[in-house]
Amino acid sequence: QQQVKQSPQSLIVQKGGISIINCAYENTAFDYFPWYQQFPGKGPALLIAIRPDVSEKKEGRFTISFNKSAKQFSLHIMDSQPGDSATYFCAASIDERDSNYQLIWGAGTKLIIKP
Amino acid sequence: GAGVSQSPSNKVTEKGKDVELRCDPISGHTALYWYRQSLGQGLEFLIYFQGNSAPDKSGLPSDRFSAERTGGSVSTLTIQRTQQEDSAVYLCASSLGTVSGANVLTFGAGSRLTVL
């Protein structure tokens, strides 16, 4: 119930292509869905996040698509660049006062953009 | 500080020794998390501090692991009698805590622990 399943585990995309990473969840109480980006030797950093009142959120080349009925959300990276090569984590939490805002993390996707 | 600071960045120790890892969260962040990340793996939750509430220790893998947070700021993760399987990167994160919508975690760069 608390799991967030992320796929694929690893992904290789040509420069300029579209990278797509998918996540699925079970707990319908989740209402905050962030994506974190982690470069080697660094901690993860928030990339983009979405709440279930919208089906899509776009920030530059990064887009989250959210399908509430399917309990799935995905990260799309348009015009993928070698600098996007990193590990991406999806997560979910219940965003309400007095919850502990614990993020439930996906297992991560190692993305490699080939020049 | 401007970010979450962790020390040491690298620690090599012998099996059976105790180690202490330190985390300085962002000033004003009431929530503090410790995670463990084994090589090429995901984030394993260890412990969570929120203000003056009792910490959520549900992720600690054994009683060799403990953590404290003094004065609601600096936290220390202690691993006693280290084992080779404890080798990993230990990540600390902080956030504004219980303010709705403020559950954005800022991570430190991590402490890489190698147990020989």
Boltz contact constraints between the chains, C-beta under 6 A:
constraints:
  - contact:
      token1: [A, 42]
      token2: [B, 109]
      max_distance: 6.0
  - contact:
      token1: [A, 43]
      token2: [B, 91]
      max_distance: 6.0
  - contact:
      token1: [A, 43]
      token2: [B, 107]
      max_distance: 6.0
  - contact:
      token1: [A, 43]
      token2: [B, 108]
      max_distance: 6.0
  - contact:
      token1: [A, 43]
      token2: [B, 109]
      max_distance: 6.0
  - contact:
      token1: [A, 43]
      token2: [B, 110]
      max_distance: 6.0
  - contact:
      token1: [A, 44]
      token2: [B, 107]
      max_distance: 6.0
  - contact:
      token1: [A, 46]
      token2: [B, 104]
      max_distance: 6.0
  - contact:
      token1: [A, 93]
      token2: [B, 103]
      max_distance: 6.0
  - contact:
      token1: [A, 97]
      token2: [B, 100]
      max_distance: 6.0
  - contact:
      token1: [A, 101]
      token2: [B, 103]
      max_distance: 6.0
  - contact:
      token1: [A, 105]
      token2: [B, 42]
      max_distance: 6.0
  - contact:
      token1: [A, 105]
      token2: [B, 43]
      max_distance: 6.0
  - contact:
      token1: [A, 107]
      token2: [B, 42]
      max_distance: 6.0
  - contact:
      token1: [A, 108]
      token2: [B, 42]
      max_distance: 6.0
